[in-house]
Every structure is written in C-alpha cells, then in structure tokens.
Amino acid sequence: MAEEQRDFGIVLGLAYTRFVDELHDHLAGEGFGDLGRSYGYVFRTLDDGPATVTSVARGLGITIQGASKLIQEMVDRGYVRREPDPGDARAKLLRLGTRGENALRSARAFHRGFERRLAREIGAERAGLLRALLTTLADGGAGPSVAPRL
C-alpha cells in the first residue's frame, strides 16, 4: 500500500514553521534572540508609521489589554518607543525604536536570502510560481483553474 500523503494544511503549516524557525535562528545570531512570535507583525505595522495600541490590537486581532502587554514588553526590550501624540495630549503614539528598526532590517534580509536560496534549490521559475500561488492563497483566492506543473 502506498504511503498516504499528508494533509495539505499539515504540509503548509510545517513549511511555515520551518521558515519561522530559520528566521528566528537567523535573528538570534544577529543579536535579537529575545524576539517574541508576534513582534514581526508589530514591526511591520509600525514601519508604515506611528500607531496606537488600539490600532495594533485591531491589526493583531487581540484585546487592547493583550496588545498593551505585548507593546510594554517590546518597549522594555528597546524595540518600540512611545511618544506623545501631538493631536491628543492623553494618547501615546508607538514607533519603532532603533533596535526594532535593526531587527526588521535583519528579518527582511533573511526573507530575501531565503527566497534566493529557494530559487537556487528548486529553480527560479518554480520559486516564482510558488510565490504566486502562495500569494493567491493568502489573498483568499482559490488559485488557477488549471493547476500549474511544479
């Protein structure tokens, strides 16, 4: 009897886990071994400009209390800084701290390197196709009507 294929979701999850593990190993080697799993989402949010705890919470789909705890941890570790909101004296705006900017820069370099390595391993055309298919899936599309040959 032929070996049963793993469920698609399992394979997709394992691939993502491998990627994240390699990313965190890379970042730890660059001096960012104290990153939490949700930090990357906050980094990308704040890279677009200042944000409030409420908007970070909304973007992460967590409570304001949960976002406040996460942000405080990131402030304590130097990844995020708070500053007064010029439009509302009661509010604070969040921005990336220098350490956060450096960690994001390192993560982006890893992303580019991972994709280049993948292209060397499976070929540029297949790597491009994989990216396109994953993007379609991530964007909620069902993918092409005719499955391309990988």
URTA-V449416 format. One record per pair of residues at least 12 apart in sequence whose C-alpha atoms are under 6 Angstrom apart, sorted by the first residue. I is the first residue (numbers start at 0). GAP is how many residues later the second one is. D is the distance in whole Angstrom. If there is no record, write none. Layout:
i/gap/d
I/GAP/D
I/GAP/D
This chain:
i/gap/d
45/49/6
45/50/6
49/43/6
49/44/5
49/45/5
50/42/6
50/43/5
51/41/5
51/42/6
77/21/6
78/18/5
78/20/5
78/21/4
79/15/6
79/16/5
79/17/5
80/13/6
80/14/5
80/16/5
81/12/5
